[in-house]
Amino acid sequence: AKTHDNLETPITFDDFANKPSSTITSPNSKDVAVPFPSALPPIRMVSLSALFYLFLVLAAALGGRLLHFPEELSLPHLLTPSLSHLPTALGATAFLVSNLLVFTGLADKVPVMGEMRMVLRGIMSQMSNVPLWGLGVIALGAGVGEEALFRGLLQTATTKALANADISLSVAEQAGLWSSSVVFGLAHAVTPFYTIWATCAGALFGWEYMSTGSLDAPILTHCLYDFIAFGYLANEFKQIKSEIRETDSSKN
């Protein structure tokens, strides 16, 4: 039987990807960091993620300047979101987190949700050794960078272009919201179900932007949700690693 007692022997994706949630228990022994052959070092993972999202922010800010968009796409505003829309963001975050819990809870019974869980666990294997502050940096970058690009630039550009073409404002706003949401979903197309879920999440972010007239609410929601989701999945991942090690130890 394969063992993982030697720290040089990595736990692979196949070891944990399809493990049912119902068998996951809280570890009762000290967790040991096990290397993954394809996982980047934590600092490199955080640094590359930060650079990628900074590029998205700069691209959105440049696009906003070229298209003469509002000050919301200026770098000072993007990098210092206001907390005035925090109540709206907290409500939207609670909704998204509840969906995450429902989907992971049903993953053992619904194949498409099980597939999504498997892929999310695979993603977390790449972030297994990233510290909490690093997950926070990645979540912050995703919230600011993706909302600036998809809502601040793409949704606004589509809405304005259609409105300038003598299409009614309400139709233009809905078209801007859903077109940017579909592109957002396709950018997260890791599984068909997750693509649909990400599209709906993008629509929620777009609705926050449209209803408040500010990027602050979707940025805060996106940051908070990603941080909570990363933490939740990372904790589940660590529990699975510990359980695999304990099971292999008991066999030996």
N, C-alpha and C positions, 0 to 999 in steps of 0.2 A: 504494500500500500504506500501511496505517496505521503511523505511527511513534510512538515515545515519547521522541524525543530532547529535545523541549521538556518541561521539568519541570512545566509547567502542564498537560500532557496526561496524565491519569491512566491507569494500567493498570487495566482493568476486570475484573470478576469473570469474564467470558467469556474473557479472555486466558489465565487460568491454571487455571480450575476443572476442566477436563477434560483437562489436560495429563498424559499417562501418566507414571507414576513412573520408568519405564525410561529416559526421555529427560532426566531431571533430573541435572545435573552440578554439581559444586562450582564456584562462580564463581571466575574467575581475575583479576577486576578489582574495584576498589573498589565496594562496593554503594552505591547512591544511593537515598535515601529518596524515594519517589514518593507524592504525595498521593492519597488515595482520596476520592471525592466524598462518600461516606456514612460515612466513618470519623470517630469522635470524636477530639478531641485527647487524647493519652496521659493527661495528668493528670486530665482530665474522665472518661475511661473508667475509670481506677483509682478515682477518688473516688466515682463513681456505683455501681460494683460494690461497693466497701467499704460504702457506705450501705445498699445492698440486702441484703447478707449480714448486716450489723449488725441490720437489721430482722428477719431470720429468727432470729437469735440471741435478740433481745429477745422475739419472739413465742413461741419455744420456752421460754424461761425463764419468761415469764408463764404460759404454759399449764402448765408443770410446777408452778408455785406454786399455781395454781388447782386442779389435780388432785392435789396433795399427792404429787408424784413425788419420787424420791430427790434427794439433793444434787447429783447429776451434772448436772442441768439448771440449777443455780445459775450466775449469771454468773461468779463467781470460778473455778469448776471448768471451765466451757466455754472461758474465755479463757486458761487455763493448763493444757493437757493434760499429763499425766504421760508420761514416756518409758519407763515400765516395760513397756509392751506394744510397744515398737519392733520387736523381732524378728518378732512376728506381723505387724506392719504392713509390714515390709520384704518378707516372703514374699508377702503379698497384693499388694503393689505390683509386685513382679517378675512375678507372674502376669498382672496387668492390662496391664503394659507389653508383655509378650510377645504378648498378644492384639492390642494395638494394632499392633505390628510385623507380625504375620501378616496382619491385615486390610488394612493399607496395602500390604503386599507382593502381596496377591491382588487388589487393586483394579482392575488392568487386565484381569483374567480373569473376575472375578465381578461382574456388574452391580450387585447390591445393595450390595456393598462399595465399588464405584466411586461409587455415589450417596452413600454415607456420606462418602467421602473428599472429594467435591465440596463437600458442605455444610460439613464441617470446615474446608476451605480458605477457604470463604466467611466463616466465623466468624473465622478468623485474619486475613482482610483487614481486619476491623474492629479488630484488635489489632496491626496490623502495626508500628506505631511505639511500642508500649508497651515500656519498658525491662524488663530482667530482674527488677529489684526490683518493678516493677509487676505482672508476671506472678506473682511470688511472693505479693504482697498479694492478688491475685484468687484464687489457688489456696488460700491460707490461709482467706480468707473463705468460699469454697465448701465447704471441708472442715469448718470449724466450723459454719457456718450450716446447711448442708444436712443434716449428720449430726445436729445438735441437733433439727432439725425432723422429719426423716423417721424416724430411728432413735430418738432420745431421747424424742420426744413421740409420734409416730404409732404406731410399733411397740410402744412400751411401753403406750400407751393401749389399743390393740386387744387386746394380750395380757392386760392386767389386766381389761378388760371381759368378755372371754370366760371367763377363769378365774373371775371372780366370778359368772358365769352357770352355774357347775357343769360347765363343759367341762374335760376333762382338761388339765393344764398343758402337756403335750407338744403336744397339738393346738392349744391357744391360742397357744403360742410359734410354731409353724409358720405359723398363720394371721396372727399379727402380723408375722412376718418377710416373708411373701409379699405380704400386702396393702400394706404400706409400700413394698415393692420395686416392685410394679406402679404405685403412685402416683408413685414416684420415676421410673420409666421413662416414664410418661405426661408428667411434667413436663419430660422431655428428648426429647420426640417430634418430632425434626427430620426423621427418615426412619423408615419402618417397621422396618428392620433395626437402626437405632441405638436405637430404642425398646426392642427386645428385648434388645440388648446392655446398655443402661443398666439395665434391669430385673434382668438377671443380675448386673451390678456391684453394684446395690443389695442383692441377695440376699447377695453376698459381704460387704458392709459389715454387713448385718444379722446374718449368721452370726458375724462378729467380735464384734459387740456382745453377742449371745446367749451365745457360748462364753466370753467373758472377763468378762462382767458389767460392762463399762466402755465408755464412749464413746471412750476414749482411742485404742484400736486403730483403729476406723473413721475417726476424725478424722485420725489420722496417715496412714493409707493414702490417704484421699481427697486430702489436701493434697499428699502426695508424688506421687501419680499425676497429678493435675492439673498440677502444676508441670512434671513431666517431659514430659507430653503437650503442654502449651503450648509448651515449649521446642523439642520435636521438630517440631511443626507450624509454628512460627514460623520455624525454620531452613529447613524445606522451602520455605516460602512465599518467604523471601528468596532462595533459590537460583533459584526460578522467575522472580522479578522480574528477577534479574540475567541469566538466560538469555534472557528476552524482550528485554531491552535490547540484549544482545550480538547476538542474531539480527537485530533491526531495524537495528542499526548496520552489520552486515555487508551487509545488503541495500542500504544507502545508500552 
